[in-house]
Amino acid sequence: MSLTGSLATMELSELLQWISLGRKTGCLAFIRGKVKNGIYFQDGRIISSRSNEPTRQLGHFLLFQGKLSEADLKRALDEQRRTKKLLGRILVEGGRVSQAEVENALIHRTEEVIYDLFLWDEGQFHFTRDGYRIEDLILINLDINAILFEGVRRKDEWGRIRQAFPDNHAVPVLRPGADPRGMDLTPMQKKLLFLITRGKSLAEMVLELHGSEFQVSFELFQLHELRLIEVRAAPPQPPKTESATARLFSRGLELVRLCKYREALEAFREIQRLDPSSTRVDEQIEAAERALCKEIYQRSLPAFKVPRLLVPESGLARHNLNHEEGFVASRINGAWDVRTIVMLSPLREIDILNGLEKLLRLGVIDLL
């Protein structure tokens, strides 16, 4: 049997218990905006997961854990492109990580995917019986009941975190007179303090560390509780009316018809920003992004070309790059081609290509 519904009407804990008690086998998919997560079950137990969020991909998760370098990940992804083998198997066979480390990363990755779902106030789900080929998965074994307690705890913790960090645009700063020397800080907290001294926002820190929103926010919250940092948040945006979003949707459809995909995306994303609960634009955004990526590759950024910085990194500040564009610029090393930068960056493909194209227009980079 299949089951479809909304997290606004059926809580995740209820859904997981339904699968566990019924000893069900299948795939449970979740969709919210551009994010798609999937959990695989066999006889009511969790055996694997997937996510289209780059930081939830196995390679980026191992980067976050410090088990891989970007050079290691690049070699493995190149081999995966040639052989079509699973990334985890490539990493183990190449001796870059052990089988135990891959299995441990997959367990923790799956736990993080599920824990994040506990923080969703809305989203659609769909359970399909079977829905996968077992040979396509690297298997793990998780007890749902062991997940439920931590998920509920994190949901409570998230409420406290959001009181300190209203959104990901928040910029933490050191408190006047704060001195972290001599404090028993975690390696992650030390990295975060360094990024704070560089004026990074929460969103920028998530990118820099290849981490998840919750994990980075939680570590920052600990620094906040230690009274080492305080937070500056961006002012809230005024709400727009339903009639405005309806006009934007019609305009977006017309722009797609005219093959003006970038302008169409701006319209659709504005709807998403104004009304996060809206689901009607999701399909339009995906289609427009695919078309725009193809157009950019053909027009200005061939996948095999290697970007090269024409200015020193210190000279990038005067170009007023946003945090994503600045991150993309930091990936340019004169050796990686466009395709590699896309593979190794914890950003979506369209955002990376937009950033590279802007750098090209500014004359900051050229292509070899």
Order of alpha helices (4+ residues) and beta strands (2+ residues): beta-alpha-beta-beta-beta-alpha-alpha-alpha-alpha-beta-alpha-beta-alpha-alpha-alpha-beta-alpha-alpha-alpha-beta-alpha-alpha-alpha-beta
